[in-house]
Amino acid sequence: MLCTMAQNPDVMGEDGVKAAVAAIKGESLGGKVTDTGVSVITKDGAQAGGAPAAQAADTAEVKASQAWKIALITMDSIDQHWVTLNEGAQAEAEKLGVTVTFMSPNTKDDAQQIECVNNAVAGGYQAIVVAANGPDAISSALKEAASAGVKLVYVDSPANVDAEATFSTDNEAAGKTAGEEMIKALEAAGITSGKIGIVNVNAATDSTVKREKGFRSAFEGKGYELMETQYGEGDAAKSQTIAENYITQGVVGIFGCNEGSTTGTGNAIKASGNANIIGVGFDKSDAIMNLINDGYLLCTMAQNPDVMGEDGVKAAVAALEGQDQGGKVTDTGVSVIKK
């Protein structure tokens, strides 16, 4: 025989039990399907015992042969989501004996993110773990980095450039869950029609665009009017102004597509004094948790940025060690957090 396709049944067993426990605890997994990977084992691999090839799809088994330099570039360095992602990346870097430098822009800005990518290449970093601000804006810079031999791994939001692997939330499914949670709360209050506002970041960021798409899909065939989306660039103050404008138009619900959008939405509902408006959002921060506990937000879709950071670094090291991960996309999960 020339070769065999080696699956990872141990990973299936481990992840299956993890998912079962999460479901028992009340976490909504959304029926997600996760690729547990496969490796090609040829004569050379079999002679070596098969283990290295069989483990190729499980980046947790990879050990760094040297102190690789990895750049972590997220959309900004302020949102708690990105801070937590960096913490996960740093913890994994310490385990593997590699260096991860958090070199993200201060704010969501394409030019600043491009500069970060260029600085990483110029600084001799061998891999870049990146959350792209948009699918196209930084593509040219990432292509140049790849041409220079830099390995690319996406976390949270990909760009339109091939990468070793992507670790992100199934944003469309999570957005639909957010819509379903809002509908349940509205119907429980006897509200079966009315205007719904949507506060998004911009019209380009892959993750938040998919969240909005999923949210809108939940309302198909329902008696609600989804208003034109307004963009606050992920800034809490700008998002609050947008949400306040929605409130003056008599909305019954508002959806925030990311941390800043959600914080702004909750603050606007709080300032209005109308706790009957249903606010639903995305991401988890101290401010968002306080707004939920105080009754100004119904719930938030909490991602797992620490897992994105950990798995992103694992994948980067695996790529640098010569493992082909085939551009796999892994759903890092989401939970619905209520009061």
N, C-alpha and C positions, 0 to 999 in steps of 0.2 A: 504494500500500500504506500502511496506517496505521502499522505498526511491524513489527519483527522481534525474535525472542528470540535475543540474542547470547550464545553460549557462550564458554568460555575454553579453547580447544584448547592454547594455549601453556602454561597451568597444568597441563592434563592431561599434556602431554609432560614438563614439569619434574618434577611429582610422581611420574609413572610411573617416571622414571629414578631418582629418590631412593628409591622403594620397592624397585626392582630391586637397587640397591646395598645397601640395608639387608638384604634377603633373602639376598643373597650372603654378607654378613658374619655371617649366622646369626641375625638378629633375627626374632622371630616377629611377623608383622603381623596374624595372626588372620583373614585374609580380609576385612579391613575395607573398607567402601565409603564413599568420601568424595565429597560433593557439591562439584564445582568451580565451581558458581555459574552464574547466567545473568542478563542484564540486558535490560530492555526499551528498544529504541532507536526513538524516534519522530522526527518531522520536525525538531524543534528539535535533538535530539541529532545527527542525521545532518548538519544544516547546520553544526554545530560541529566536524564531522570524525569524530564517533562515538566518539572516544577516551574522553571522560569517562564516558559511559554504559557502554561496553564494559569499562572497568576497574572498574566499580562493585562487582563481586563479588570483586575482588582487592584487599583492604585494604592490601596492601604498596605500592600505587601512590598512596595517599592522602597529600596534604600538608596540614598544618595551616595554616589561614589566620590563626590567632591563637594566643596562648598559653593554650590551654584548660586548665582546672583539673579534674583527674580524681582521684577517691578510690579507692584500692585497699583493699578490706576482705576479708580472708581469715578463716578460722576461728580462727586464733590467730597470734601473731607469733614463736613459739618454734620449732616444728618446722622442720627444715631444708628440708622440702618448700615451705613458705610463704616462707621466706627466699630460696630459689632462684627462686620464682615472682616475688617482688618484684624481684630482680636483673634478670630478663628484662624486666619492666615498665619499670624505670628506664632500662635500656639503650635500649629502643624510644622512651621518652619523650624522651630526649636527642636521638635521631635526628630525631624529628618536631617538636621544639621546643615540647613541652607539659610541664606540670607534673603529676607523679603523686605523691600523698601516701599513704604506707603508714600507715593509721590502724586497724590491727587490734587486737582485744582480746588481753590477755595469755594467756588460756586459752579453751577452747571453752565459751562461755557465751552463751546466746541473748540475755539482757538486755544484756550488753556489746556484742554485735554490733548489736542494735537501736539502742543509744546511738550507735554509730559511724555508722550510716546517718543518724540524725537530725542528728548533728553535721556530716556532709558536706553535707546540705541547708542547714542553718543557715549553714554556712561559704561558701555560694555555689559549691559545686562543680557543674560542668555535667554530669558523668558519674560513674557509680559502676561500678567493676569489682569484682564480689563473688563469693566462694565461700560459699554459704549453709550455715550450720550445720545447717539442716534445711529441708525443702521448704515448711513452713507457718509456722514460728516467727517469721520476720522478714518475712513476706509483707505484713502491714499497713503496716509501715514502708516497704517497697519500693514499695508502691502509692502511698503518700503522696508519695514521692520522684518517681515517674513523673508523678503529677498536677501536681507543681510544675515539670515540664518537664525533669527530670533523665533522661539516657539511661542505660539499664541494660545491662550486659554480664556474663554469667556465666563464671567460670572454675572448673574442677574439679567444683563441685556447684551445680546450679540450685535456685531456689525456684519455687513455683507462681505466678509472676507473669511475664507476657510480657516478653521482653527482646530487644534488637537481635540478639544472637548468643550462642552458648555454645561454649566451648572446653574439652573435657574428654576424659578417657580413656573408651574403651568399657569401662566397669567390669565389666559382666556377662561379656563375652567374656574379659577379663583374669582375672577370678575363676575362670572355667572352666579357663583355661590353668594357673592356680596349682594347681587340683585335679588336673589331668592330670599335672603335674610330680610332685606328691606320690604319686599312684598308681603312676607309673613307678618311682619310687625304692623304694616299699614292695614292689612286685612283684619288683624286682631283688634285694631282700633276702630274698625268699621269704615275704613277709607278704601274705596275701590276705584277711585279716579283722582286725577289731579296732576299737577306739574312736578317734574323731577329734574333737578339741576345736576350737572356733572362738572366737577373741577378737575382738570387734567394738568399735566406738566407742560407738554407741547404736543405738536402733531406728528413728531418724528420718533420719539423714544419708543423702541420696540416693546418693552415690557408694559408701559402704561397704556399704549395704544391697544394692546391685546386685552388689558384689563377692562378698558372701556367697551371694547367689542363684546366681551363676555357679559358685562353688566347689561348692556343694551339688549342682548339676546334673551335675557331672563324676562324682559318685559314684552316680548313679542306676543301678540294676541291678548294682552291685558288692556285695561281701560285707562292707562296712564299716558300722559304726554311727556315724552323725554325732550327737554329743551336743548337748544344748541350748546355744544360744549364750549366752555370758557377755559383759557389757559393762564396759569399763575406761575409757571416756571419752577414749580416746586417750592416757592417762597411762601411761608406761612402768612405773612402780612398781606401779600398780594392775593393769596387764595381766600383770606378772610373777607377782603373787599368784594371779591367775586361772589362769594357765598352770601354776603349781606345784600348784594343786588338781586340775587335769586330770591331771597326771603321777601324783599319788597314786592316781588312779582307773585307772591302767594304760593310758593312751592310747598309740597307736603313732604319732600325728601331731597337730600343732597348726597352725592357720592364723591368722595375724595380719592383720587387715584394713586397717591403716594403719601409719604410721611408729612411733607409740608402742606399738601392739599388737604389732608385729613385734619391736621391741627388747625388750619385756617377755618375749615368747615365747622368743627366743634366750637371754636371760639366765636364764630358768627352766630351760631344757634344759642350759645350762652349769652351773648350780648343782646340778642333779640328778646330774651325772656320767654320765648315760645318753645318749651320743651317738647311740644307735640310734633315738631318737625323731626323726621327720622334721619339721622346722620349715620352713614356707613362709610368706612374708609379702609385704608391699606397701611400696613406696617405697624410696628410696635415701638413706642417711645414712652418715656415717663409722662410727657404732656398728654399723649393720646390716652394712656391708661387712666390718668386723672379725669379726663373728659368723659370717658366711659363710666368710671365709678361715680361721677357726679351726675350722670344721666343726660349729658348733652350729646353723646354719641351712643348709638345702639351697639355697635360692634366694629371690630377691625379685622382684616385678613392678615394674620401675622405670618410673615415668611420666616425662613431660617438662614439669615445671612451668615451666621457663624459656620454653618455646614457648607455654604457656598465658598467661604474663604478657605476652610480646611481642604475640601475636595479640589478646589482650584489649584492649590499649592501641590497637592498630591499628583494631580494630572500634569502640572508643569514639570515636576521632577521626573515623573514617568516618561514624559516626552524627551527630556534631556538625557535620560538613560537609554534612549533608543526604542522605547515601546510605541507602537502604532496603535492609537486609540480610536482611529477611524472616524473622528469628528462626532463622537457620540454625544447625545443630549440627555442629561439626567435631571429629572424633576426633584427638586430639593424639598418639596412639600409646603403646605400652608395649613394654619389652624384658624378657626373662628374664635375670637376672644370677645366675650360679652362681660357685663357687669358681674 
